[in-house]
Amino acid sequence: MVTGPRKRRFIGLRILHVTPYFKPSWEAGGPPRSVYDLASRQVSAGHEVTVYTTDGFKRRLDVEVNRPLDVDGIRTYYFRNLSMYLAGNMNLPVPLKLPYVAWREIREFDVVHIHEHRTFLAAVVATLASRAGVPYIVQPHGSVPTMSRATLKEVFDFIAGNRIMYGASRIVATSTVESGFYRKVYPKLDAEAIVKVPNPVDIPHRPSRGLFRKKWGLEDARIILYLGRIHERKGLDILLRAFRDMDEDTVLVITGPDDHYLERLMGLIDELGIGERVLLTGPLYEMDKLEAYVDADVFVLPSASKYESFGNSAAEAIACGTPVVVTSSCGISEWMDPGDGIIARPSARDLRDAIIRVLKERDSFNPSAEKFDPESISETFEDIYLEVTHKASRH
């Protein structure tokens, strides 16, 4: 349970985060942002924070590789990927220099926090941490289910995934939806090892209203916004069908990087005859993204898949003061208050009714992101780290 910020004694920990992608690889989805927000808070709290990551997702970053860099106070290694094709198309980052650095440094850390466990990075660091007696926790970020790329995931679990998960001191879930998959895929997990923590959302400054509308010529429109990866699991087909019969003054804005679904999405838009009222902006980041959130009348996360273990974009919209409509399949629905928006079943009819209600009653909603406060969540992780390091020191 996450509570408000509280006065704490200073305890400096040496923390290692292991994540396949990190700032500024925002196109890789929510995990890079969540890891960055958490690591930044931990640095501000006085901890020594290191990140092991790779040099990009769909493109190589313009950074020095295989040596520690200072990224906003975070000691960061961008290890060079063996192949950007494997990283960008198969989500298989292979940083060959990581094992040497991890072997040399692993004993310097008090605790290791592994993000997304089915990776070469996770396999190497978990093995070395176990041998060195350094406790590690795992945060899969929605990657546990095996419905997608099932064979590849099962092979990895046989080789390393089972060992990584069963060897973790704690496993973090962002929702009950996500934790349920943990026990299905890894039935020998101890239920006591699973802890539930939402992702942090850090939006220190909201942009002024009207900037996004002016840029895209939408001054007089009512804006329905989707922001996220354009992927078949995201329920965009349901959203398009829900939008089809809405009033002519509404515009559906779809923002995000293509994840092998854009061509089919555009075909469905043409089939439904709504091309003049749908705006595809491509991916937006940083202030451009926040301007879209602020100017939207309603944000929609239409996922019909249980893969939506949380839903960072919906949390960001709430933090920008925009009411949301999310489906009951989204893990973030467990964290929502009535003032944040509406939880709908994942069908075109229910989604349409919920969106229309928010548009009509928008002033009655008062979104609050207090439960996603980065400081509170950072303190929660600090408690988890202290618990596992204390336990490790007794053995």
N, C-alpha and C positions, 0 to 999 in steps of 0.2 A: 504493500500500500504506500503510495507516494504522498507525503504531507508537505506542508509549506516549509520554506527555508527556516532553519533553526541555528542557534548559536552552537558552534562546535569547537572543540579543542583542535589545535593544529597537529596534524599527523602527516608528515611528508612521505609519500609512497613513490616507489620507482615502478611505473606502469608501462607495459608494452602492449600496444594495440596492433593486431595483425588483421589487415583488411586488403582484399584484392585491388580495390580502387579507392582513391582519396582525392581531396581537393587538388586540382580543379576538374576532376573527371565526373562532373555532375551528371553527364549523360548516362552514367551507369545506374541511375535511380536513387532511391532514398538512402541506402546504407552509407555512401560516402559523406553525405551531408550529416547524417546522425553521428557518425564517428567523429567528424570534424567538430561538431557542436559540443559533443561530450569531452573530447580531448582538450578543446579550448577552455572549457570550464575547469577542468582538472588542473590545467596549467595556472589559471587564475587563482585556484585554491592553494597553490604552493606545491603541487606534486611535480615530479620529474616525469615527463611523458615522452615516449618514443613511439613512432609508428613505422611498421614495416608494410610497404605497399608496392605497387608496380608503376611503371611509367605510362599507364594509360589503358583505356578501354577500347574504343573504336579508333582512336588515333593516339600516336605517341605524344606525350607531353614535352614541351620545350623546357626540360629541367635537366640538371646534372644527375646522373644515375650512379647507383652503387656506392654512394657516400652520403653521410648524414648532412641534411640541410635544415636550416631554421625556417619553419613555416609557422609564422605567428606564435613563436615561442615553443612550438612542438618540434622536437628532434625527429626528422622524417627521412627515411630511406626510400627513394623511388628506385626499386630494382628494375633493371631492364628486362622486358619480356622477351622470351625466345621468339615468339611469333605474335604479331598483332592480329593475324587472321584467327588464330586459336583463341586469343583474348576476346576479340570483338564479335566473332561469329559463333563461337562455341562456349564462350565464357570459361576458357581454360587458360588462365594466366600461368606462365611458367618462368619465374625469375630464377635463373640458374645461380646467381651469386648469393642469393639469400641464405642457403644452408651454411656457407662459410661464416658469414657475419653472425648469424643466429648462434652457431656453435661457439663462437668467440665471446658473445655478449650475454647469453641467456642467464647466466648466474648473477648478473648484475641487477636483475629485476626482482621485485617482490611478488608481482602477480602479472599474469598474461591474460589479455582479453582478446579472444579470437572471434572475428566477425566473418560469418559465412564459412562453414566448416568443410565443405567439399571442395577444397582447393589444395594445390601443391604447397602453398604457404602454410596453411593450417596443419597439414600432415607433418611437415618438417618441424615447425615450431612446437606442436603438441608433443612430438616424440622427444625432442631435446629438452623441453620443460619437464616432462615426466622423469627423464633420466637424471636431471639436475635437481629434482625435488622442488621445483618451482610450481606452485598451483596455477591452474588456468581455468578460466570460465569460457563458455561458448555462447555466442549469440547468433543463431542461424539467419536471422532477418528474412524469414519466410521461405528459406531454401530447402527445408526438410522434406516436404511431400515429394513423392516419386511418380506422380502422374505424368509429368513432363520429363523427357529424356530418361525414362525409367531404367533402361538397361545400363546406361552409362553411370547413373547414380548407384545402382545396385552393385556394379563392379567396384566402384570407388569405395562403397561402404564395406565390401568384403575385404578390400586391401587395407583401407585406413579409416574409413568413416566410423565404423562401429567402435574402434579403439579410441578415436578422438572423443566421441560422445560419451562412452562409458567411463573414460578416464577423467572427464571434466569434474571440477569441484562443484560448479553450479552451471546450469543451463538457463539462459534468459529467454523468456517468451514475452512478446508484446501484447498477447491476448490469450484468452482461453481457447479460441479457435486454433491458434498456433500451438499451444501446449498439448492440445489433443492429438495433433499429428505426431508430436514427439513420441508419445507412448505407442502409437500405431506402428511407426517405422522402427523404433528402437524399444521393443517391449520390455527389455531388462532394465530400463532406466528406473532409478529410484525417484518416486514422486516428490520426495523431500528435496531433491537436487534442483527441481524446476522452480524458478522464481519469475513473477510477472512484473514487468516494468514497461511503461510506454516509452516511445521514442521522444527525445527532447525536441522542442521547436524554439529556435532563437531568432526573433525578428525584432531587433532593437529599435528600428526606425521605420515606420510605415510611410510610404510615399504619399504625396498629395493626390487627392481624387481627381479624375478627369484626364490624366496623362495618357493612359492606355486607350481610352475612348478617342482622344484627339488623334493619336498616332494612326489608328485604324479606321477613322471615320465612323465611329459608332456613338456619336454624341446623343442621339435620340433613341437608341435601341435599349431594350431590356436584355441584359447579357446573361446567358447560361454558360458557365465555364467548366471545361474539363481540362486538367493539367496533369500530365503523366506520360508514361511510355505508351506509344501507340502499338498495342499488342492485343492479340485476339482474346486473351484472358481478362482484359480490362472491362468487358461488357459494353464496348462502344456501339456495337450493333443494337443492343437494347436501348441505349440512349438515343440513337438516331430514330428509332421507331417511336420512342416516347415523344420526341420532339416534332415529329412529322405533322401532327395536327394542332400544334400550338399557334397562337396568334401571330400575325404577320410582323408585328413590331418586336418579336423576340429573335435574337441571333444566338446561335450555338457556336461558341469559340472552342476549338480543340487545339490544345497546345502541347507539344512534346516531341521527342525524337522518335523516328520510325523504328519499330522493333519487328520488322518483317510482316507488317500488317497494313501499311498505308495504302498500297494498291487496292487491296480488297475493300478497305474502308471507303476509298473514293468511288469504287464501283457501286457500293451500296448507297452512297449519297446520290449518285446519278439515278440509280434504280428507284429511289424514293422521291425523286424530283424536288430535292430541297437544297440544291447546290447554291442558290442565291442567298440562302439564309444561314449557311455554314461557313465559318472562317477557319481555315487551317493555317496557323501562324508559323509552324515549325517549332523547335525548342526555344524556350525563353529562360534566361538565368538571371540571378542576382536581382537588381532593381527592376528590370523588365518584367520578371516573373511576379514580383510583389505588386507592381502597377496593375497587372491583370487581376490578381486576387482582390485588390482594393476596389477596382471598378466593376467587378462582377456583381450582379444582383443575387445570384445563387451559384454555389459551386456544387458539382455533382461527381460522385465517385460511384459508377454504376456496376461495379464488379459482380459477376454472378458466380465467380470461382472462389473456393475456400483458400486459394492461394493468397488472397489479399489479407495477409496476417495482421496488418495494421492499416496503413494508408497515410503516409506522411503528408501528401498534398492536401488532404482534408484537414489535417491538424494545422497546416500552414494557413489555409483559408480561414479557419476559426481564429487563429492568432491575428489575422488581418481584419477581423471584424465582419467577415462575410458568412452568412448562414449557409449550411451545407445540407445536401441530401446524399446519404450514403445507403447502400444496400445492407441488409442484415448479414451478408456474407463477409463484410469488411470488419476486421478486428477492431478498428477504431470505434465502432458502434458501441462497444462495451464501456468506452470512456466518455461518451457524449452525455451532456446534460440537455434537458428540454430546450433551453435557450440557444443551443448550438445549431439546431436544425431538426431534420426529420430522418428517421430510419425507415426505409421502404423495403418491401420484398423485391427481389431481382427480376421483375417483369416490366414490360413496357407500360402497361396500364398503371401499375402501382407507382412506378417512377414518375410518369406524367402527372398523376394526381398530386404527388408530393411536391414536385417542382412548381406546379400551378399554385398550390397552397402557400408555399414560401413566397412566391412572387406577389401574391395578393396580401399576405400578412407580414411582409418583410420587417416592418417596424416593430413587430411584436417579438422578434428574435434578438437576443443579446449574447452573441458568442463570447465565450471566455476560455482562454488557453492556459489557465492557471495549472491545470493538471499536467500540462506538458512543459512546465517551467524547467529550463535546463539546470538551474541551480539545485532545485529539489531532487531532480533525477541524478545529478552528479553526486549528491550526498547519499542517495540510495545506493549507487554503485560503490561509493566509498565504504559504506557499511558492509556490502557484500565482500569487497576485497579484504577488509579487515577480518571478517569472519573466516574466510578461507585461508588467509595467511596465518592467522592464529592457530587454526586447526592443523595446518601443515607443520608449524613449528613444534607442535606437541608430538609429532610422529618421528 
